[in-house]
C-alpha cells in the first residue's frame, strides 16, 4: 500500500525539483540560442556573398576592360620587361633605336594599366555604398522575418 506524500516530504523535494526545472530551462535557452546563431551566420554568409558580387561588378565596371584582357596585358608587360632586361644587358651589341621603341611601347602599356588601376581605385565610394545598401537590405529582411512579416515582404518584392 502506497501512502500519499505529506506536506513535509513535498517541501523537502521542492528545492531539488526547482533546480531540475532551472537546468531544463537553461538547456532549452541554450538550444534556442544555438539555433539563432546558426540562422544569423547563414544570413551573414548570404549577405557577404551578395556584397562580394556587388563589389566585383563595381570593380569590373570601373576597370573598363575584361579580366581576360587585363590578364593578357599584364602577361605581355611581364614578357616585355623580361625582353627589355635581356636587351639592356647586351645593349652594346644592338642598336639603340629598337631599344628606345620597346621602352616607349612599354611606357604606353604601363600608362594604360595605371589608368585602369586609377579607375579601379575610384570605385571605392560605389563599393562602400553598395555594401551599406546590401547590409541594410539584409538587416531589414532579417527583422521582418523575425517579426513574422514574411508575407508582407514577399508581397513587396515583386513591385520593386
Buried (B, 14 or more C-beta within 10 A) or exposed (E): EEEEEEEEEEEEEEEEEEEEEEEEEEEEEEEEEEEEEEEEEEBEEEBBEBBEEBBEBBBBEBBEBEEEEBEEBEEEBEEBBEEBEEBEEEEEEEEEEEBEEBBEBBEEBBEBBEEBEEBBEEBEEBBEEBBEEBBEEBEEBBEBEEEEEEEEBEEEEEEE
